Amino acid sequence: MILCVESCIGSEESGKGVKQEQQVLITEDAIRRLSNYPFQRDWID
């Protein structure tokens, strides 16, 4: 099964944020992240 997990990450002080979506593969034995981009904190600073 493949799921998309969305999160909204932001700064309460600046009011800026970014919505990110990660795709994950769930099997009987493991969970594997399919998205390959890194989290970039400077997007919200």
C-alpha positions as CSV (number, residue, x, y, z in Angstrom):
1,M,0.0,0.0,0.0
2,I,1.3,3.5,-0.8
3,L,0.2,6.4,1.3
4,C,0.7,10.2,1.0
5,V,1.4,11.9,4.3
6,E,1.0,15.7,4.4
7,S,2.4,18.0,7.0
8,C,2.3,21.7,7.4
9,I,5.6,22.9,9.0
10,G,5.9,26.6,9.9
11,S,7.0,29.3,12.3
12,E,4.6,30.8,14.7
13,E,6.8,33.9,15.0
14,S,7.0,34.7,11.3
15,G,3.7,33.1,10.2
16,K,5.5,31.5,7.3
17,G,5.3,27.8,6.5
18,V,5.5,25.1,3.9
19,K,3.2,22.1,3.2
20,Q,5.2,19.0,2.4
21,E,4.0,15.6,1.2
22,Q,5.8,12.4,1.7
23,Q,5.0,9.2,-0.1
24,V,5.5,6.0,1.9
25,L,5.3,2.3,0.9
26,I,3.8,0.0,3.6
27,T,4.4,-3.7,3.3
28,E,3.9,-6.5,5.7
29,D,7.6,-6.3,6.7
30,A,8.5,-2.6,6.6
31,I,7.7,1.0,5.9
32,R,9.8,2.7,3.3
33,R,9.8,6.4,2.3
34,L,9.6,6.8,-1.4
35,S,10.1,10.6,-1.5
36,N,13.7,11.5,-1.9
37,Y,13.9,15.2,-1.1
38,P,15.4,16.4,2.2
39,F,13.7,18.7,4.7
40,Q,15.0,22.2,4.3
41,R,14.6,24.4,7.4
42,D,15.6,27.6,5.6
43,W,12.3,27.4,3.6
44,I,10.5,28.6,6.8
45,D,13.0,30.9,8.5
